[in-house]
Amino acid sequence: MAVDALGMPFYSSRHPTGSYRWVKLFGLGNPGNSRGMFERLEDARLRVAAFDWLSAQVDVYGDSLSRSILAEGFEFQGQRVPLLGPQGIFKPAAMALPLSITTSPNSPYNDAFGADGLLHYRYRGTDPDHRDNRGLRFTMEERLPLVYFHGLVPGRYFATWPVYVAGDSPELLAFSIAVDDASHAAVPRKLPGEVAEGTDARRRYVTSLTRRRLHQRAFRERVLEAYRHQCALCRLRHDELLDAAHIIPDAEPEGEPVVRNGLALCGLHHLAYDRFFISVRPDYVIEVRPDVLEEHDGPTLRYAIQGLHGSLISLPRQHEHLPSIEHLTTRHVRFLELANVR
Ligand SMILES: [Zn+2]
């Protein structure tokens, strides 16, 4: 089969798959003729441009993006291309088929990963034939890559792409969605029906990694919000430099990704906390390890580490977000054991 520079297959008359539907469902020209091919190429170019633009945003802001940036989108050949809209299944005006799917942070289906390891994405409404549902189904048949936005907290979204619609369950009014590796974001090279060997296993694996990243991001956003986006130790206020540290590490059964097991810390203090240079006592007072306290070094050690000894951390305003006394105690006991050995 012939493939053009963008990897779009040229459908010959022997492979009319999809062409009829492009015409019938979306009023598009037949891909077999020049107008239809032009529309397919336009769709592919816009999709690739959207992925490139998202990559650039993630490089600057990290993979938790503000809704306003995504709703504003980018300009492509004089047309504005937003990345998401008010509905979950989103198709920019400039495109023929959906570009993104979004789970709102308030959605009751917020964490919809099924036992099959795939994300279950609800239809729009209950009509399988609703235009949005048909559009998404069509991206499945055409194997077109999409972006998935997962609402972390109101106004902030975790972005992942490419994702593919892997299955359709009208009885559940849901699609199943697989996340793939970015290196496989190319537009389809296979005809529907052909599945590359290993693709399914790879997508399940990448989907499970994404699920994990998504939970970590959600944890970070909730902790940062609880601490008003500042380091609990030094009050630094730049989100780009802030992390959500676990009080009990997440590798342990108690190390749940909940606000009460978190502290918003800047990069330096996160590392210093993880490496037991610093501890937060159950009464919220900062303690610096005695041997570190006695060291002589430059201003970073003096002001950013030693200078914290004996002061109180800044705490979340809401009582239910306060760090768990039990977790702080467990962690501080470990710190004392280590401090006594040194
Ligand atoms: Zn700090």
py3Dmol code that shows the C-alpha trace and the ligand (Angstrom):
import py3Dmol

protein = """\
ATOM      1  CA  MET A   1       0.000   0.000   0.000  1.00  0.00           C
ATOM      2  CA  ALA A   2       1.278   3.464  -0.832  1.00  0.00           C
ATOM      3  CA  VAL A   3       2.032   5.760   2.079  1.00  0.00           C
ATOM      4  CA  ASP A   4       2.644   9.465   1.736  1.00  0.00           C
ATOM      5  CA  ALA A   5       5.176  11.646   3.558  1.00  0.00           C
ATOM      6  CA  LEU A   6       2.973  11.903   6.629  1.00  0.00           C
ATOM      7  CA  GLY A   7       2.397   8.172   6.737  1.00  0.00           C
ATOM      8  CA  MET A   8      -1.185   8.455   5.530  1.00  0.00           C
ATOM      9  CA  PRO A   9      -2.182   5.491   3.467  1.00  0.00           C
ATOM     10  CA  PHE A  10      -3.459   6.198  -0.017  1.00  0.00           C
ATOM     11  CA  TYR A  11      -6.578   4.152  -0.267  1.00  0.00           C
ATOM     12  CA  SER A  12      -6.804   2.505  -3.625  1.00  0.00           C
ATOM     13  CA  SER A  13     -10.014   1.226  -5.104  1.00  0.00           C
ATOM     14  CA  ARG A  14      -9.111  -2.222  -3.791  1.00  0.00           C
ATOM     15  CA  HIS A  15      -9.078  -0.792  -0.252  1.00  0.00           C
ATOM     16  CA  PRO A  16     -12.057   1.483  -0.046  1.00  0.00           C
ATOM     17  CA  THR A  17     -12.232   1.017   3.749  1.00  0.00           C
ATOM     18  CA  GLY A  18     -13.381   4.136   5.493  1.00  0.00           C
ATOM     19  CA  SER A  19     -13.779   6.280   2.423  1.00  0.00           C
ATOM     20  CA  TYR A  20     -17.479   5.694   2.187  1.00  0.00           C
ATOM     21  CA  ARG A  21     -17.898   6.649   5.829  1.00  0.00           C
ATOM     22  CA  TRP A  22     -15.902   9.839   5.544  1.00  0.00           C
ATOM     23  CA  VAL A  23     -18.374  10.890   2.905  1.00  0.00           C
ATOM     24  CA  LYS A  24     -21.467   9.540   4.577  1.00  0.00           C
ATOM     25  CA  LEU A  25     -20.785  10.526   8.207  1.00  0.00           C
ATOM     26  CA  PHE A  26     -18.922  13.742   7.805  1.00  0.00           C
ATOM     27  CA  GLY A  27     -19.866  14.951   4.395  1.00  0.00           C
ATOM     28  CA  LEU A  28     -16.267  14.780   3.331  1.00  0.00           C
ATOM     29  CA  GLY A  29     -14.968  14.162  -0.101  1.00  0.00           C
ATOM     30  CA  ASN A  30     -14.037  10.671  -1.135  1.00  0.00           C
ATOM     31  CA  PRO A  31     -10.459   9.897  -0.058  1.00  0.00           C
ATOM     32  CA  GLY A  32     -10.013   8.300  -3.427  1.00  0.00           C
ATOM     33  CA  ASN A  33     -10.220  11.691  -5.087  1.00  0.00           C
ATOM     34  CA  SER A  34      -8.163  14.796  -4.481  1.00  0.00           C
ATOM     35  CA  ARG A  35     -10.613  16.611  -2.236  1.00  0.00           C
ATOM     36  CA  GLY A  36     -11.001  13.664   0.146  1.00  0.00           C
ATOM     37  CA  MET A  37      -7.269  13.144   0.268  1.00  0.00           C
ATOM     38  CA  PHE A  38      -6.759  16.822   0.971  1.00  0.00           C
ATOM     39  CA  GLU A  39      -9.155  16.608   3.934  1.00  0.00           C
ATOM     40  CA  ARG A  40      -7.414  13.557   5.347  1.00  0.00           C
ATOM     41  CA  LEU A  41      -4.053  15.231   5.038  1.00  0.00           C
ATOM     42  CA  GLU A  42      -5.410  18.378   6.667  1.00  0.00           C
ATOM     43  CA  ASP A  43      -6.683  16.293   9.581  1.00  0.00           C
ATOM     44  CA  ALA A  44      -3.320  14.519   9.886  1.00  0.00           C
ATOM     45  CA  ARG A  45      -1.357  17.788   9.744  1.00  0.00           C
ATOM     46  CA  LEU A  46      -3.532  19.383  12.407  1.00  0.00           C
ATOM     47  CA  ARG A  47      -3.248  16.315  14.631  1.00  0.00           C
ATOM     48  CA  VAL A  48       0.544  16.337  14.345  1.00  0.00           C
ATOM     49  CA  ALA A  49       0.618  20.116  14.932  1.00  0.00           C
ATOM     50  CA  ALA A  50      -1.545  19.689  18.046  1.00  0.00           C
ATOM     51  CA  PHE A  51       0.829  17.021  19.439  1.00  0.00           C
ATOM     52  CA  ASP A  52       3.852  19.242  18.757  1.00  0.00           C
ATOM     53  CA  TRP A  53       2.197  22.206  20.411  1.00  0.00           C
ATOM     54  CA  LEU A  54       1.284  20.082  23.463  1.00  0.00           C
ATOM     55  CA  SER A  55       4.873  18.816  23.728  1.00  0.00           C
ATOM     56  CA  ALA A  56       6.092  22.398  23.810  1.00  0.00           C
ATOM     57  CA  GLN A  57       3.587  23.288  26.578  1.00  0.00           C
ATOM     58  CA  VAL A  58       4.605  20.264  28.658  1.00  0.00           C
ATOM     59  CA  ASP A  59       8.282  21.228  28.285  1.00  0.00           C
ATOM     60  CA  VAL A  60       7.510  24.600  29.853  1.00  0.00           C
ATOM     61  CA  TYR A  61       4.743  23.837  32.348  1.00  0.00           C
ATOM     62  CA  GLY A  62       5.066  20.121  33.078  1.00  0.00           C
ATOM     63  CA  ASP A  63       2.316  17.627  32.288  1.00  0.00           C
ATOM     64  CA  SER A  64      -0.293  19.334  34.439  1.00  0.00           C
ATOM     65  CA  LEU A  65      -1.693  22.101  32.247  1.00  0.00           C
ATOM     66  CA  SER A  66      -4.192  24.855  32.914  1.00  0.00           C
ATOM     67  CA  ARG A  67      -7.544  24.671  31.198  1.00  0.00           C
ATOM     68  CA  SER A  68      -7.248  28.215  29.874  1.00  0.00           C
ATOM     69  CA  ILE A  69      -4.082  27.382  27.922  1.00  0.00           C
ATOM     70  CA  LEU A  70      -5.715  24.282  26.438  1.00  0.00           C
ATOM     71  CA  ALA A  71      -8.998  26.012  25.605  1.00  0.00           C
ATOM     72  CA  GLU A  72      -7.062  28.826  23.909  1.00  0.00           C
ATOM     73  CA  GLY A  73      -4.987  26.338  21.908  1.00  0.00           C
ATOM     74  CA  PHE A  74      -2.791  27.421  19.034  1.00  0.00           C
ATOM     75  CA  GLU A  75      -3.001  28.986  15.627  1.00  0.00           C
ATOM     76  CA  PHE A  76      -2.572  26.881  12.539  1.00  0.00           C
ATOM     77  CA  GLN A  77      -2.595  28.522   9.118  1.00  0.00           C
ATOM     78  CA  GLY A  78      -4.749  31.361  10.330  1.00  0.00           C
ATOM     79  CA  GLN A  79      -7.203  29.154  12.227  1.00  0.00           C
ATOM     80  CA  ARG A  80      -7.458  28.870  15.994  1.00  0.00           C
ATOM     81  CA  VAL A  81      -7.281  25.263  17.174  1.00  0.00           C
ATOM     82  CA  PRO A  82      -8.426  24.778  20.780  1.00  0.00           C
ATOM     83  CA  LEU A  83      -7.420  21.478  22.392  1.00  0.00           C
ATOM     84  CA  LEU A  84     -10.536  20.947  24.487  1.00  0.00           C
ATOM     85  CA  GLY A  85     -14.057  22.259  24.794  1.00  0.00           C
ATOM     86  CA  PRO A  86     -17.052  22.125  27.108  1.00  0.00           C
ATOM     87  CA  GLN A  87     -17.874  18.529  26.105  1.00  0.00           C
ATOM     88  CA  GLY A  88     -15.739  15.482  26.828  1.00  0.00           C
ATOM     89  CA  ILE A  89     -15.338  14.426  23.201  1.00  0.00           C
ATOM     90  CA  PHE A  90     -13.880  17.431  21.431  1.00  0.00           C
ATOM     91  CA  LYS A  91     -13.533  18.232  17.761  1.00  0.00           C
ATOM     92  CA  PRO A  92     -12.070  21.622  16.823  1.00  0.00           C
ATOM     93  CA  ALA A  93     -13.999  23.435  14.082  1.00  0.00           C
ATOM     94  CA  ALA A  94     -10.971  23.140  11.824  1.00  0.00           C
ATOM     95  CA  MET A  95     -11.023  19.330  11.973  1.00  0.00           C
ATOM     96  CA  ALA A  96     -13.364  16.674  10.683  1.00  0.00           C
ATOM     97  CA  LEU A  97     -12.867  14.220  13.535  1.00  0.00           C
ATOM     98  CA  PRO A  98     -12.390  14.431  17.318  1.00  0.00           C
ATOM     99  CA  LEU A  99      -8.952  15.493  18.555  1.00  0.00           C
ATOM    100  CA  SER A 100      -9.289  14.972  22.287  1.00  0.00           C
ATOM    101  CA  ILE A 101     -11.276  13.349  25.067  1.00  0.00           C
ATOM    102  CA  THR A 102     -11.484  14.804  28.558  1.00  0.00           C
ATOM    103  CA  THR A 103     -12.459  13.494  31.971  1.00  0.00           C
ATOM    104  CA  SER A 104     -13.570  16.363  34.173  1.00  0.00           C
ATOM    105  CA  PRO A 105     -12.059  16.567  37.670  1.00  0.00           C
ATOM    106  CA  ASN A 106     -15.557  16.318  39.157  1.00  0.00           C
ATOM    107  CA  SER A 107     -16.597  13.354  37.088  1.00  0.00           C
ATOM    108  CA  PRO A 108     -17.981  10.390  39.026  1.00  0.00           C
ATOM    109  CA  TYR A 109     -16.052   8.271  36.499  1.00  0.00           C
ATOM    110  CA  ASN A 110     -12.814   9.984  37.372  1.00  0.00           C
ATOM    111  CA  ASP A 111     -10.826   6.816  37.723  1.00  0.00           C
ATOM    112  CA  ALA A 112     -12.270   4.525  35.152  1.00  0.00           C
ATOM    113  CA  PHE A 113      -9.496   2.055  34.472  1.00  0.00           C
ATOM    114  CA  GLY A 114     -11.001  -1.377  34.040  1.00  0.00           C
ATOM    115  CA  ALA A 115      -9.719  -4.828  34.911  1.00  0.00           C
ATOM    116  CA  ASP A 116      -8.508  -5.119  31.305  1.00  0.00           C
ATOM    117  CA  GLY A 117      -5.991  -2.361  32.036  1.00  0.00           C
ATOM    118  CA  LEU A 118      -7.678   0.061  29.662  1.00  0.00           C
ATOM    119  CA  LEU A 119      -9.377   3.348  30.360  1.00  0.00           C
ATOM    120  CA  HIS A 120     -13.153   3.181  30.021  1.00  0.00           C
ATOM    121  CA  TYR A 121     -14.516   6.328  28.516  1.00  0.00           C
ATOM    122  CA  ARG A 122     -18.232   7.027  28.684  1.00  0.00           C
ATOM    123  CA  TYR A 123     -20.269   7.896  25.636  1.00  0.00           C
ATOM    124  CA  ARG A 124     -21.652  11.349  25.377  1.00  0.00           C
ATOM    125  CA  GLY A 125     -25.207  10.810  26.593  1.00  0.00           C
ATOM    126  CA  THR A 126     -26.988   7.528  26.005  1.00  0.00           C
ATOM    127  CA  ASP A 127     -27.320   7.595  22.225  1.00  0.00           C
ATOM    128  CA  PRO A 128     -24.545   5.510  20.652  1.00  0.00           C
ATOM    129  CA  ASP A 129     -25.288   7.330  17.417  1.00  0.00           C
ATOM    130  CA  HIS A 130     -24.760  10.818  18.795  1.00  0.00           C
ATOM    131  CA  ARG A 131     -22.445  12.713  16.476  1.00  0.00           C
ATOM    132  CA  ASP A 132     -19.643  12.848  19.081  1.00  0.00           C
ATOM    133  CA  ASN A 133     -19.849   9.103  19.731  1.00  0.00           C
ATOM    134  CA  ARG A 134     -19.860   8.394  16.018  1.00  0.00           C
ATOM    135  CA  GLY A 135     -16.837  10.625  15.573  1.00  0.00           C
ATOM    136  CA  LEU A 136     -14.904   8.801  18.262  1.00  0.00           C
ATOM    137  CA  ARG A 137     -15.912   5.428  16.818  1.00  0.00           C
ATOM    138  CA  PHE A 138     -14.610   6.605  13.482  1.00  0.00           C
ATOM    139  CA  THR A 139     -11.202   7.449  14.966  1.00  0.00           C
ATOM    140  CA  MET A 140     -11.122   3.830  16.194  1.00  0.00           C
ATOM    141  CA  GLU A 141     -11.796   2.505  12.714  1.00  0.00           C
ATOM    142  CA  GLU A 142      -9.224   4.856  11.218  1.00  0.00           C
ATOM    143  CA  ARG A 143      -6.744   4.240  14.078  1.00  0.00           C
ATOM    144  CA  LEU A 144      -6.286   7.955  14.577  1.00  0.00           C
ATOM    145  CA  PRO A 145      -4.327   9.155  17.606  1.00  0.00           C
ATOM    146  CA  LEU A 146      -6.083  11.391  20.138  1.00  0.00           C
ATOM    147  CA  VAL A 147      -5.151  13.350  23.241  1.00  0.00           C
ATOM    148  CA  TYR A 148      -6.554  12.371  26.621  1.00  0.00           C
ATOM    149  CA  PHE A 149      -7.020  15.092  29.239  1.00  0.00           C
ATOM    150  CA  HIS A 150      -7.627  13.962  32.782  1.00  0.00           C
ATOM    151  CA  GLY A 151      -8.911  16.613  35.206  1.00  0.00           C
ATOM    152  CA  LEU A 152      -6.671  16.608  38.293  1.00  0.00           C
ATOM    153  CA  VAL A 153      -8.294  19.448  40.213  1.00  0.00           C
ATOM    154  CA  PRO A 154     -10.651  22.088  38.796  1.00  0.00           C
ATOM    155  CA  GLY A 155      -8.845  23.982  36.036  1.00  0.00           C
ATOM    156  CA  ARG A 156      -5.852  21.646  35.768  1.00  0.00           C
ATOM    157  CA  TYR A 157      -5.460  18.737  33.388  1.00  0.00           C
ATOM    158  CA  PHE A 158      -2.992  15.944  32.938  1.00  0.00           C
ATOM    159  CA  ALA A 159      -2.339  15.519  29.228  1.00  0.00           C
ATOM    160  CA  THR A 160      -1.337  12.259  27.614  1.00  0.00           C
ATOM    161  CA  TRP A 161      -1.065  11.285  23.960  1.00  0.00           C
ATOM    162  CA  PRO A 162      -1.282   9.443  21.710  1.00  0.00           C
ATOM    163  CA  VAL A 163      -4.274   7.492  22.915  1.00  0.00           C
ATOM    164  CA  TYR A 164      -6.360   5.240  20.701  1.00  0.00           C
ATOM    165  CA  VAL A 165      -9.905   4.037  20.904  1.00  0.00           C
ATOM    166  CA  ALA A 166      -9.302   0.312  21.287  1.00  0.00           C
ATOM    167  CA  GLY A 167     -12.849  -0.918  21.695  1.00  0.00           C
ATOM    168  CA  ASP A 168     -16.497   0.049  21.680  1.00  0.00           C
ATOM    169  CA  SER A 169     -19.108  -1.357  24.084  1.00  0.00           C
ATOM    170  CA  PRO A 170     -22.555  -0.009  23.214  1.00  0.00           C
ATOM    171  CA  GLU A 171     -24.048  -2.138  25.998  1.00  0.00           C
ATOM    172  CA  LEU A 172     -21.933  -0.235  28.532  1.00  0.00           C
ATOM    173  CA  LEU A 173     -22.230   3.047  26.617  1.00  0.00           C
ATOM    174  CA  ALA A 174     -18.445   3.270  26.732  1.00  0.00           C
ATOM    175  CA  PHE A 175     -15.295   3.110  24.677  1.00  0.00           C
ATOM    176  CA  SER A 176     -12.085   1.530  25.888  1.00  0.00           C
ATOM    177  CA  ILE A 177      -9.021   3.677  25.408  1.00  0.00           C
ATOM    178  CA  ALA A 178      -5.393   2.575  25.212  1.00  0.00           C
ATOM    179  CA  VAL A 179      -2.472   4.911  25.776  1.00  0.00           C
ATOM    180  CA  ASP A 180       0.545   4.460  23.558  1.00  0.00           C
ATOM    181  CA  ASP A 181       4.153   5.502  23.574  1.00  0.00           C
ATOM    182  CA  ALA A 182       4.826   8.938  22.070  1.00  0.00           C
ATOM    183  CA  SER A 183       7.144   7.364  19.511  1.00  0.00           C
ATOM    184  CA  HIS A 184       4.099   5.626  18.063  1.00  0.00           C
ATOM    185  CA  ALA A 185       2.097   8.821  17.566  1.00  0.00           C
ATOM    186  CA  ALA A 186       2.394   8.648  13.803  1.00  0.00           C
ATOM    187  CA  VAL A 187      -0.758   8.612  11.815  1.00  0.00           C
ATOM    188  CA  PRO A 188      -1.859   5.113  10.830  1.00  0.00           C
ATOM    189  CA  ARG A 189       0.182   3.014   8.478  1.00  0.00           C
ATOM    190  CA  LYS A 190      -1.986  -0.052   8.799  1.00  0.00           C
ATOM    191  CA  LEU A 191      -5.305  -0.697   7.261  1.00  0.00           C
ATOM    192  CA  PRO A 192      -8.133  -1.381   9.680  1.00  0.00           C
ATOM    193  CA  GLY A 193      -8.069  -5.054  10.565  1.00  0.00           C
ATOM    194  CA  GLU A 194      -4.309  -5.316  10.556  1.00  0.00           C
ATOM    195  CA  VAL A 195      -2.792  -5.106  14.015  1.00  0.00           C
ATOM    196  CA  ALA A 196       0.939  -4.907  14.478  1.00  0.00           C
ATOM    197  CA  GLU A 197       2.274  -7.685  16.630  1.00  0.00           C
ATOM    198  CA  GLY A 198       3.070  -6.520  20.137  1.00  0.00           C
ATOM    199  CA  THR A 199       1.001  -3.340  19.799  1.00  0.00           C
ATOM    200  CA  ASP A 200      -1.696  -4.540  22.151  1.00  0.00           C
ATOM    201  CA  ALA A 201       0.747  -5.608  24.868  1.00  0.00           C
ATOM    202  CA  ARG A 202       2.737  -2.389  24.525  1.00  0.00           C
ATOM    203  CA  ARG A 203      -0.374  -0.251  24.806  1.00  0.00           C
ATOM    204  CA  ARG A 204      -1.588  -2.074  27.897  1.00  0.00           C
ATOM    205  CA  TYR A 205       1.800  -1.561  29.485  1.00  0.00           C
ATOM    206  CA  VAL A 206       1.970   2.129  28.583  1.00  0.00           C
ATOM    207  CA  THR A 207      -1.622   2.564  29.773  1.00  0.00           C
ATOM    208  CA  SER A 208      -0.716   1.110  33.183  1.00  0.00           C
ATOM    209  CA  LEU A 209       2.302   3.446  33.429  1.00  0.00           C
ATOM    210  CA  THR A 210       0.078   6.371  32.526  1.00  0.00           C
ATOM    211  CA  ARG A 211      -2.428   5.387  35.170  1.00  0.00           C
ATOM    212  CA  ARG A 212       0.356   5.493  37.744  1.00  0.00           C
ATOM    213  CA  ARG A 213       1.640   8.865  36.524  1.00  0.00           C
ATOM    214  CA  LEU A 214      -1.870  10.190  36.557  1.00  0.00           C
ATOM    215  CA  HIS A 215      -2.329   9.201  40.211  1.00  0.00           C
ATOM    216  CA  GLN A 216       0.984  10.832  41.094  1.00  0.00           C
ATOM    217  CA  ARG A 217      -0.033  14.019  39.297  1.00  0.00           C
ATOM    218  CA  ALA A 218      -3.392  14.075  41.010  1.00  0.00           C
ATOM    219  CA  PHE A 219      -1.636  13.645  44.365  1.00  0.00           C
ATOM    220  CA  ARG A 220       0.754  16.499  43.557  1.00  0.00           C
ATOM    221  CA  GLU A 221      -2.053  18.854  42.550  1.00  0.00           C
ATOM    222  CA  ARG A 222      -4.113  18.128  45.661  1.00  0.00           C
ATOM    223  CA  VAL A 223      -1.125  18.557  47.988  1.00  0.00           C
ATOM    224  CA  LEU A 224       0.037  21.772  46.303  1.00  0.00           C
ATOM    225  CA  GLU A 225      -3.443  23.189  46.526  1.00  0.00           C
ATOM    226  CA  ALA A 226      -3.747  22.271  50.225  1.00  0.00           C
ATOM    227  CA  TYR A 227      -0.445  24.063  50.932  1.00  0.00           C
ATOM    228  CA  ARG A 228      -1.451  27.092  48.818  1.00  0.00           C
ATOM    229  CA  HIS A 229       1.273  26.355  46.293  1.00  0.00           C
ATOM    230  CA  GLN A 230       4.211  27.012  48.570  1.00  0.00           C
ATOM    231  CA  CYS A 231       6.987  24.950  50.108  1.00  0.00           C
ATOM    232  CA  ALA A 232       5.956  23.972  53.651  1.00  0.00           C
ATOM    233  CA  LEU A 233       9.528  24.594  54.803  1.00  0.00           C
ATOM    234  CA  CYS A 234      10.782  27.717  52.996  1.00  0.00           C
ATOM    235  CA  ARG A 235       7.518  29.075  51.484  1.00  0.00           C
ATOM    236  CA  LEU A 236       8.911  29.195  47.947  1.00  0.00           C
ATOM    237  CA  ARG A 237       5.966  29.820  45.640  1.00  0.00           C
ATOM    238  CA  HIS A 238       6.919  28.586  42.199  1.00  0.00           C
ATOM    239  CA  ASP A 239       4.875  25.580  41.134  1.00  0.00           C
ATOM    240  CA  GLU A 240       7.560  24.550  38.663  1.00  0.00           C
ATOM    241  CA  LEU A 241       9.953  24.028  41.591  1.00  0.00           C
ATOM    242  CA  LEU A 242       7.483  22.327  43.918  1.00  0.00           C
ATOM    243  CA  ASP A 243       6.793  18.665  44.568  1.00  0.00           C
ATOM    244  CA  ALA A 244       4.398  16.690  46.688  1.00  0.00           C
ATOM    245  CA  ALA A 245       6.619  14.687  49.030  1.00  0.00           C
ATOM    246  CA  HIS A 246       5.335  11.526  50.667  1.00  0.00           C
ATOM    247  CA  ILE A 247       5.705  11.383  54.445  1.00  0.00           C
ATOM    248  CA  ILE A 248       5.592   7.583  54.302  1.00  0.00           C
ATOM    249  CA  PRO A 249       7.201   6.596  50.972  1.00  0.00           C
ATOM    250  CA  ASP A 250       4.798   5.345  48.319  1.00  0.00           C
ATOM    251  CA  ALA A 251       6.600   2.004  48.050  1.00  0.00           C
ATOM    252  CA  GLU A 252       5.233   1.134  51.511  1.00  0.00           C
ATOM    253  CA  PRO A 253       1.666  -0.005  52.199  1.00  0.00           C
ATOM    254  CA  GLU A 254       1.007   3.078  54.365  1.00  0.00           C
ATOM    255  CA  GLY A 255       2.413   5.388  51.712  1.00  0.00           C
ATOM    256  CA  GLU A 256      -0.908   6.298  50.166  1.00  0.00           C
ATOM    257  CA  PRO A 257      -1.208   9.205  47.742  1.00  0.00           C
ATOM    258  CA  VAL A 258      -3.491  11.212  50.033  1.00  0.00           C
ATOM    259  CA  VAL A 259      -3.018  14.815  51.177  1.00  0.00           C
ATOM    260  CA  ARG A 260      -2.537  13.743  54.805  1.00  0.00           C
ATOM    261  CA  ASN A 261       0.489  11.709  53.730  1.00  0.00           C
ATOM    262  CA  GLY A 262       1.933  14.608  51.758  1.00  0.00           C
ATOM    263  CA  LEU A 263       3.964  17.764  52.216  1.00  0.00           C
ATOM    264  CA  ALA A 264       4.415  20.425  49.536  1.00  0.00           C
ATOM    265  CA  LEU A 265       8.175  20.887  49.300  1.00  0.00           C
ATOM    266  CA  CYS A 266      10.531  22.624  46.903  1.00  0.00           C
ATOM    267  CA  GLY A 267      13.060  20.441  45.081  1.00  0.00           C
ATOM    268  CA  LEU A 268      15.878  21.046  47.579  1.00  0.00           C
ATOM    269  CA  HIS A 269      13.717  20.441  50.634  1.00  0.00           C
ATOM    270  CA  HIS A 270      12.074  17.408  49.096  1.00  0.00           C
ATOM    271  CA  LEU A 271      15.468  15.796  48.629  1.00  0.00           C
ATOM    272  CA  ALA A 272      16.679  16.922  52.056  1.00  0.00           C
ATOM    273  CA  TYR A 273      13.530  15.424  53.593  1.00  0.00           C
ATOM    274  CA  ASP A 274      13.797  12.154  51.658  1.00  0.00           C
ATOM    275  CA  ARG A 275      17.488  11.831  52.588  1.00  0.00           C
ATOM    276  CA  PHE A 276      16.788  12.519  56.288  1.00  0.00           C
ATOM    277  CA  PHE A 277      18.739  15.789  56.480  1.00  0.00           C
ATOM    278  CA  ILE A 278      15.565  17.299  57.843  1.00  0.00           C
ATOM    279  CA  SER A 279      12.571  15.973  59.731  1.00  0.00           C
ATOM    280  CA  VAL A 280       9.170  17.374  60.596  1.00  0.00           C
ATOM    281  CA  ARG A 281       8.188  16.409  64.133  1.00  0.00           C
ATOM    282  CA  PRO A 282       4.602  15.409  64.966  1.00  0.00           C
ATOM    283  CA  ASP A 283       4.196  18.899  66.496  1.00  0.00           C
ATOM    284  CA  TYR A 284       5.102  20.345  63.064  1.00  0.00           C
ATOM    285  CA  VAL A 285       8.490  21.666  64.185  1.00  0.00           C
ATOM    286  CA  ILE A 286      11.415  21.268  61.789  1.00  0.00           C
ATOM    287  CA  GLU A 287      14.465  19.428  63.022  1.00  0.00           C
ATOM    288  CA  VAL A 288      17.802  19.358  61.213  1.00  0.00           C
ATOM    289  CA  ARG A 289      20.057  16.336  61.765  1.00  0.00           C
ATOM    290  CA  PRO A 290      22.679  17.194  64.438  1.00  0.00           C
ATOM    291  CA  ASP A 291      25.724  16.418  62.258  1.00  0.00           C
ATOM    292  CA  VAL A 292      24.321  18.607  59.465  1.00  0.00           C
ATOM    293  CA  LEU A 293      23.595  21.360  61.968  1.00  0.00           C
ATOM    294  CA  GLU A 294      27.257  21.438  63.033  1.00  0.00           C
ATOM    295  CA  GLU A 295      28.645  21.559  59.514  1.00  0.00           C
ATOM    296  CA  HIS A 296      30.229  24.715  58.115  1.00  0.00           C
ATOM    297  CA  ASP A 297      29.434  25.527  54.532  1.00  0.00           C
ATOM    298  CA  GLY A 298      28.099  28.246  52.220  1.00  0.00           C
ATOM    299  CA  PRO A 299      24.809  30.162  52.291  1.00  0.00           C
ATOM    300  CA  THR A 300      22.616  27.330  50.973  1.00  0.00           C
ATOM    301  CA  LEU A 301      23.444  25.093  53.907  1.00  0.00           C
ATOM    302  CA  ARG A 302      23.344  27.990  56.349  1.00  0.00           C
ATOM    303  CA  TYR A 303      20.080  29.613  55.308  1.00  0.00           C
ATOM    304  CA  ALA A 304      18.124  26.970  53.426  1.00  0.00           C
ATOM    305  CA  ILE A 305      18.886  24.021  55.733  1.00  0.00           C
ATOM    306  CA  GLN A 306      20.338  24.975  59.120  1.00  0.00           C
ATOM    307  CA  GLY A 307      18.239  28.134  59.310  1.00  0.00           C
ATOM    308  CA  LEU A 308      15.036  26.066  59.384  1.00  0.00           C
ATOM    309  CA  HIS A 309      15.903  24.229  62.603  1.00  0.00           C
ATOM    310  CA  GLY A 310      13.297  24.784  65.293  1.00  0.00           C
ATOM    311  CA  SER A 311      10.760  26.649  63.142  1.00  0.00           C
ATOM    312  CA  LEU A 312       7.210  25.565  62.336  1.00  0.00           C
ATOM    313  CA  ILE A 313       6.215  24.373  58.889  1.00  0.00           C
ATOM    314  CA  SER A 314       3.422  26.231  57.133  1.00  0.00           C
ATOM    315  CA  LEU A 315       0.273  24.158  57.305  1.00  0.00           C
ATOM    316  CA  PRO A 316      -2.834  23.684  55.181  1.00  0.00           C
ATOM    317  CA  ARG A 317      -5.788  25.786  56.317  1.00  0.00           C
ATOM    318  CA  GLN A 318      -8.244  22.924  56.207  1.00  0.00           C
ATOM    319  CA  HIS A 319      -8.120  20.612  59.168  1.00  0.00           C
ATOM    320  CA  GLU A 320      -8.676  17.445  57.130  1.00  0.00           C
ATOM    321  CA  HIS A 321      -5.571  18.269  55.080  1.00  0.00           C
ATOM    322  CA  LEU A 322      -3.169  18.525  58.028  1.00  0.00           C
ATOM    323  CA  PRO A 323      -0.316  16.017  57.811  1.00  0.00           C
ATOM    324  CA  SER A 324      -1.091  12.832  59.712  1.00  0.00           C
ATOM    325  CA  ILE A 325       0.424  12.845  63.218  1.00  0.00           C
ATOM    326  CA  GLU A 326       0.788   9.085  63.004  1.00  0.00           C
ATOM    327  CA  HIS A 327       2.747   9.256  59.745  1.00  0.00           C
ATOM    328  CA  LEU A 328       4.908  12.136  60.977  1.00  0.00           C
ATOM    329  CA  THR A 329       5.706  10.120  64.123  1.00  0.00           C
ATOM    330  CA  THR A 330       6.670   7.001  62.138  1.00  0.00           C
ATOM    331  CA  ARG A 331       8.866   9.089  59.887  1.00  0.00           C
ATOM    332  CA  HIS A 332      10.462  11.087  62.727  1.00  0.00           C
ATOM    333  CA  VAL A 333      11.362   7.908  64.636  1.00  0.00           C
ATOM    334  CA  ARG A 334      13.285   6.732  61.570  1.00  0.00           C
ATOM    335  CA  PHE A 335      15.028  10.089  61.398  1.00  0.00           C
ATOM    336  CA  LEU A 336      16.057   9.893  65.064  1.00  0.00           C
ATOM    337  CA  GLU A 337      17.377   6.351  64.625  1.00  0.00           C
ATOM    338  CA  LEU A 338      19.485   7.518  61.716  1.00  0.00           C
ATOM    339  CA  ALA A 339      20.609  10.703  63.510  1.00  0.00           C
ATOM    340  CA  ASN A 340      21.781   8.660  66.515  1.00  0.00           C
ATOM    341  CA  VAL A 341      23.847   6.347  64.366  1.00  0.00           C
ATOM    342  CA  ARG A 342      25.792   9.246  62.886  1.00  0.00           C
TER     343      ARG A 342
END
"""
ligand_1 = """\
1
ZN
Zn 11.700 24.804 50.248
"""
view = py3Dmol.view(width=600, height=400)
view.addModel(protein, "pdb")
view.setStyle({"model": 0}, {"cartoon": {"style": "trace"}})
view.addModel(ligand_1, "xyz")
view.setStyle({"model": 1}, {"stick": {}})
view.zoomTo()
view.show()
